[in-house]
Amino acid sequence: MRLAHLAGALIAITLAVSQPAHAAQTGDWPCIQARVPELGLAAFWSGPAIEDAAFKSWRDHPQVAKLVETITSRRIPIEEAEQRIADFAAAQKGDKSWGPLAFAGAFAELNGLRATIIAGIERFTRNQRALAAATTKDRAELQSIVASPGEKSAEQRARIQELQTKIQWETRLHAERESTLRYVCETPVLLEQRVFAIARAIQNEL
Protein backbone atom coordinates (compact mmCIF):
# COMPACT_ATOMS: atom_id res chain seq x y z
CA MET A 1 0.00 0.00 0.00
CA ARG A 2 1.45 3.35 -1.04
CA LEU A 3 2.07 6.09 1.55
CA ALA A 4 -0.52 8.42 -0.01
CA HIS A 5 -3.15 5.71 0.23
CA LEU A 6 -2.21 5.01 3.83
CA ALA A 7 -2.50 8.69 4.70
CA GLY A 8 -5.89 8.87 3.04
CA ALA A 9 -7.11 5.84 4.96
CA LEU A 10 -5.90 7.37 8.20
CA ILE A 11 -7.77 10.61 7.55
CA ALA A 12 -10.99 8.72 6.74
CA ILE A 13 -10.79 6.68 9.91
CA THR A 14 -9.99 9.73 12.02
CA LEU A 15 -13.00 11.59 10.68
CA ALA A 16 -15.20 8.55 11.29
CA VAL A 17 -14.36 8.34 14.98
CA SER A 18 -17.28 9.91 16.79
CA GLN A 19 -16.91 11.89 19.96
CA PRO A 20 -19.27 11.20 22.88
CA ALA A 21 -22.74 12.55 22.09
CA HIS A 22 -23.29 13.55 25.70
CA ALA A 23 -20.63 15.21 27.80
CA ALA A 24 -20.58 14.08 31.41
CA GLN A 25 -22.51 16.52 33.57
CA THR A 26 -20.93 15.56 36.88
CA GLY A 27 -18.10 13.07 37.19
CA ASP A 28 -19.31 9.81 35.69
CA TRP A 29 -22.88 11.02 35.22
CA PRO A 30 -23.56 11.61 31.48
CA CYS A 31 -27.28 12.39 31.55
CA ILE A 32 -29.06 15.70 31.13
CA GLN A 33 -31.38 14.63 33.92
CA ALA A 34 -30.17 15.50 37.41
CA ARG A 35 -28.47 12.71 39.31
CA VAL A 36 -30.64 11.81 42.31
CA PRO A 37 -29.15 8.62 43.78
CA GLU A 38 -32.07 7.85 46.11
CA LEU A 39 -35.67 8.95 46.34
CA GLY A 40 -37.15 10.44 49.49
CA LEU A 41 -40.29 8.78 50.83
CA ALA A 42 -41.87 12.06 51.94
CA ALA A 43 -41.81 13.39 48.39
CA PHE A 44 -44.30 10.71 47.32
CA TRP A 45 -46.28 9.56 50.34
CA SER A 46 -48.70 11.67 52.39
CA GLY A 47 -50.87 8.81 53.62
CA PRO A 48 -50.78 6.96 56.96
CA ALA A 49 -47.40 6.79 58.64
CA ILE A 50 -45.13 4.00 57.41
CA GLU A 51 -43.02 2.40 60.12
CA ASP A 52 -39.42 1.51 59.29
CA ALA A 53 -40.23 -2.16 59.89
CA ALA A 54 -42.73 -2.08 57.03
CA PHE A 55 -39.91 -1.88 54.48
CA LYS A 56 -38.99 -5.44 55.46
CA SER A 57 -42.21 -6.90 56.84
CA TRP A 58 -44.26 -6.38 53.65
CA ARG A 59 -42.78 -9.62 52.35
CA ASP A 60 -44.38 -11.46 55.28
CA HIS A 61 -47.83 -10.75 53.78
CA PRO A 62 -48.21 -12.99 50.72
CA GLN A 63 -51.06 -11.07 49.13
CA VAL A 64 -49.32 -7.73 49.58
CA ALA A 65 -46.05 -9.18 48.31
CA LYS A 66 -47.79 -10.49 45.19
CA LEU A 67 -49.38 -7.09 44.59
CA VAL A 68 -46.02 -5.34 44.99
CA GLU A 69 -44.40 -7.76 42.55
CA THR A 70 -47.10 -7.00 39.99
CA ILE A 71 -47.29 -3.23 40.25
CA THR A 72 -43.53 -2.72 40.27
CA SER A 73 -42.97 -4.80 37.13
CA ARG A 74 -42.02 -2.58 34.21
CA ARG A 75 -43.76 -5.05 31.93
CA ILE A 76 -47.07 -3.95 33.45
CA PRO A 77 -48.37 -0.60 32.09
CA ILE A 78 -48.92 1.89 34.88
CA GLU A 79 -52.63 2.08 34.04
CA GLU A 80 -52.93 -1.65 34.63
CA ALA A 81 -50.95 -1.35 37.85
CA GLU A 82 -53.41 1.29 39.06
CA GLN A 83 -56.31 -1.01 38.24
CA ARG A 84 -54.65 -3.89 40.10
CA ILE A 85 -54.38 -1.65 43.14
CA ALA A 86 -58.04 -0.67 42.91
CA ASP A 87 -59.09 -4.33 42.56
CA PHE A 88 -56.92 -5.33 45.52
CA ALA A 89 -58.40 -2.59 47.67
CA ALA A 90 -61.95 -3.66 46.81
CA ALA A 91 -61.17 -7.22 47.87
CA GLN A 92 -60.02 -6.09 51.32
CA LYS A 93 -63.58 -5.11 52.34
CA GLY A 94 -62.65 -1.95 54.17
CA ASP A 95 -59.38 -3.14 55.71
CA LYS A 96 -56.84 -0.46 54.83
CA SER A 97 -53.84 -1.80 56.71
CA TRP A 98 -52.44 -3.16 53.45
CA GLY A 99 -51.87 0.32 52.00
CA PRO A 100 -48.74 1.47 53.87
CA LEU A 101 -47.26 -2.03 53.57
CA ALA A 102 -47.84 -2.16 49.83
CA PHE A 103 -46.31 1.23 49.23
CA ALA A 104 -43.35 0.47 51.49
CA GLY A 105 -42.69 -2.61 49.37
CA ALA A 106 -43.15 -0.83 46.05
CA PHE A 107 -40.98 2.08 47.15
CA ALA A 108 -38.20 -0.19 48.40
CA GLU A 109 -38.20 -2.28 45.22
CA LEU A 110 -38.29 0.61 42.76
CA ASN A 111 -35.85 2.76 44.70
CA GLY A 112 -33.41 -0.16 44.82
CA LEU A 113 -33.81 -0.88 41.12
CA ARG A 114 -33.32 2.78 40.33
CA ALA A 115 -30.09 2.92 42.37
CA THR A 116 -28.79 -0.14 40.50
CA ILE A 117 -29.55 1.48 37.14
CA ILE A 118 -27.83 4.73 38.17
CA ALA A 119 -24.72 2.76 39.13
CA GLY A 120 -24.91 1.01 35.76
CA ILE A 121 -25.11 4.32 33.91
CA GLU A 122 -21.98 5.55 35.66
CA ARG A 123 -20.20 2.30 34.87
CA PHE A 124 -21.31 2.74 31.25
CA THR A 125 -19.69 6.20 31.20
CA ARG A 126 -16.40 4.86 32.53
CA ASN A 127 -16.41 2.11 29.91
CA GLN A 128 -17.08 4.63 27.14
CA ARG A 129 -14.28 6.83 28.40
CA ALA A 130 -11.88 3.88 28.42
CA LEU A 131 -12.95 2.88 24.91
CA ALA A 132 -12.43 6.43 23.62
CA ALA A 133 -8.97 6.51 25.21
CA ALA A 134 -8.07 3.21 23.57
CA THR A 135 -9.22 4.53 20.19
CA THR A 136 -7.17 7.70 20.62
CA LYS A 137 -4.09 5.62 21.44
CA ASP A 138 -4.63 3.39 18.41
CA ARG A 139 -5.10 6.38 16.10
CA ALA A 140 -1.86 7.92 17.39
CA GLU A 141 0.03 4.71 16.72
CA LEU A 142 -1.46 4.41 13.25
CA GLN A 143 -0.57 7.99 12.41
CA SER A 144 2.98 7.46 13.66
CA ILE A 145 3.49 4.43 11.43
CA VAL A 146 1.94 6.09 8.38
CA ALA A 147 4.00 9.24 8.87
CA SER A 148 7.29 7.40 9.28
CA PRO A 149 9.64 7.90 6.28
CA GLY A 150 10.57 5.24 3.77
CA GLU A 151 8.89 2.13 2.48
CA LYS A 152 6.78 0.26 4.99
CA SER A 153 7.94 -3.19 6.03
CA ALA A 154 5.64 -6.19 5.88
CA GLU A 155 5.32 -6.00 9.66
CA GLN A 156 4.35 -2.32 9.50
CA ARG A 157 1.80 -2.93 6.77
CA ALA A 158 0.25 -5.73 8.79
CA ARG A 159 0.11 -3.51 11.86
CA ILE A 160 -1.51 -0.70 9.85
CA GLN A 161 -4.23 -3.06 8.66
CA GLU A 162 -4.71 -4.39 12.17
CA LEU A 163 -5.04 -0.89 13.61
CA GLN A 164 -7.46 0.23 10.90
CA THR A 165 -9.72 -2.74 11.63
CA LYS A 166 -9.45 -2.20 15.39
CA ILE A 167 -10.27 1.51 15.15
CA GLN A 168 -13.28 0.84 12.93
CA TRP A 169 -14.57 -1.73 15.44
CA GLU A 170 -13.99 0.58 18.41
CA THR A 171 -15.70 3.45 16.60
CA ARG A 172 -18.74 1.39 15.75
CA LEU A 173 -19.02 -0.01 19.28
CA HIS A 174 -18.74 3.46 20.82
CA ALA A 175 -21.44 4.84 18.52
CA GLU A 176 -23.79 1.91 19.15
CA ARG A 177 -23.44 2.34 22.90
CA GLU A 178 -24.00 6.10 22.67
CA SER A 179 -27.21 5.52 20.71
CA THR A 180 -28.74 3.81 23.76
CA LEU A 181 -27.76 6.54 26.22
CA ARG A 182 -30.89 8.65 25.88
CA TYR A 183 -33.17 5.72 26.70
CA VAL A 184 -30.98 4.58 29.58
CA CYS A 185 -30.91 8.10 31.05
CA GLU A 186 -34.70 8.25 30.98
CA THR A 187 -35.11 5.02 32.95
CA PRO A 188 -34.55 6.47 36.46
CA VAL A 189 -37.10 9.20 35.68
CA LEU A 190 -39.63 6.64 34.46
CA LEU A 191 -39.17 4.66 37.67
CA GLU A 192 -39.67 7.83 39.71
CA GLN A 193 -42.90 8.49 37.81
CA ARG A 194 -44.03 4.95 38.56
CA VAL A 195 -43.40 5.43 42.27
CA PHE A 196 -45.52 8.58 42.19
CA ALA A 197 -48.37 6.87 40.31
CA ILE A 198 -48.37 3.90 42.70
CA ALA A 199 -48.40 6.20 45.72
CA ARG A 200 -51.31 8.16 44.33
CA ALA A 201 -53.27 5.03 43.43
CA ILE A 202 -52.82 3.49 46.88
CA GLN A 203 -53.63 6.69 48.74
CA ASN A 204 -56.80 7.07 46.68
CA GLU A 205 -57.99 3.77 48.15
CA LEU A 206 -57.26 4.64 51.79
N, C-alpha and C positions, 0 to 999 in steps of 0.2 A: 504494500500500500504506500503510495507516494505521500510525502510530507504535507503537501497542499490538501490532499484528501483527508489526511488525519486531522489537520487543523480544522477543516470544515466539519468533520464529524464531531470534534470536540465542542465547537461553537453550538451545533445543533443540540447536543446533549445538555450543554450548560443552559441554554435557553429553555429547554423542556423541563428542567428541574423546578418544580413549583415551591414557592415559599409557603409557610403555614398560612391558612386562610384566616385564622383567628389568633391574634396576639394574646398571650397570657395576660389576664387582667391583674391577678395577684399571685405571685409565685407560680405554682403549678396549676392554677385555676384558669382555664382558657375560655370560659363561657361569658357571654354578655350578662347573663343573669347573675345576680349577687350570690356569693357563696354563703349559704346559711347551713352550717354543718348539722345542726339539730333543731327540730321544731319545739316551740314552747306550748305546753298543754293549754295554758290560759288563753292563748290566741285563738283557740278553736272551740273550747268547751266552756259553756256558761250554765250548764245544768247542775244536777246534784253533785255534791263533793265526791271526788274519787280518791279513795284512800290509796296510799302507796302500795299496799298489799294487793290491790286489785290488778296491778300490772303483771302479777305472777299468778294470782288465784283464778283468773278468768279461764285458764286451761282446765281447772278442776270442775267446770260446768260444761258437760258435753254438748248441750244444745247451743250454749253461747259460743263455745269454741268452734262448732261447725258453722255458725253464722259468721263469725269473724273470718274464718278461712274463706268463706264464699265472698263476702263483701270487700275483702282486701285483694282478691285475685284481679290482676289487671286484664285477665281474659273476660271478666264480667263487666259489661258496660255500666257506668255509674247509675244510669236510670234503672237498670235491673237490680243493682245493689240496693237502691232506695226502696224498690218494691219489695225486695226480700226482707228488708228491715220492717216495713209496714206490715207484711204478712206475719212476721215473727211476733211483733208487738200484739197483733190481734189474737194470736194463739195463746198469749199469756193471761188473758182474761183479767186484765186490770193490774196484774203484778208488774211493777215497774223496776224491780230491783235488778233486772237484767241490763238495763240501760247503761249505767256507769261501767259495769263489767265489760259489756260489749265494746264500748268506746275505748276503754283502757286497753283491751286486746288489739283493736284495730289501730289505735295510735302507736302502740308499741311495735307492732308488726311493720307498719308503713314507715315509721320513723327509722327503724332499724334497716329496712330495705333501702331507704333513701340515703342513709349514711354510707352503706356499702357501695351504692352507685356513685356517690360523690368521691369516695376513695378510688373507685375505678376510673373515674374521669381524670383525676390527678395522676394516676399511674399511666393512663393513656397519654397525657401531656408529656410525661417524662420519657416515655417510649418514642414519641414523635420527635422530641428534641434529640434523643440519642441517634435516631435514624437520620435526621437532618445533618447531624455532626459527622456521621459516617459517610454520607453522600458528599459533603464538603471535602472531607479528607480524600475520598476516592477521586473527585474531580481535580484536586490539586496534584495528586500523583499522576493522573492522566495528562494533565497539562504539562507537567514537568517532563514526562517522557516524550510527548509530541514536540515540545520546544527544544529538546536537546539536539545539538548539531550532528550532522552526518547521517549515513544510512542506518536504518533501524535493524537491529539484530533479530533473529528469529524469536529469541526470548522476549525481546521488547515488543515485537508485533503481537505475540501471543498475550502478553500482559495488557496491551492496549485493548485487544478484543475482549479480554476478560473484564477489564474495568468498564468498558462501554456497556457490556451486558449487565454488569452489576449495578451500574448507575441507573440504567433504564428500569431495572427491577425495583430498586430502592425508590425511584421517583414515582413509579406506578403505585407501589404499596403506600407511600406517604399520601398520595392524592386520594386513594381509595379510603384510607382511614379518615382523612380530613372531611370527606363527603358525608360521613356519618356523624360528625361532631354536632351539627345543629340539632339532630334528633336526640342524641345522647344528652345534650345540655338541657333540653326541654323536659327530660324525664323527672328530675327532682321537683320541678314545678307542677307537673301533672300529678305526682304523688301528693304534693301539698294540697292541690285542689281536691283530690279524692278524700283526704282527711277532713277537709272542710265540709264536703258534701255529706260524708258519713255522720259527722258530728251534728249537722243540721237535721238530717233525717232521723237520727235517734232522739234528739231533743224534741222534735215535733211530736214524738210518740209518748213523751213523758209528761 
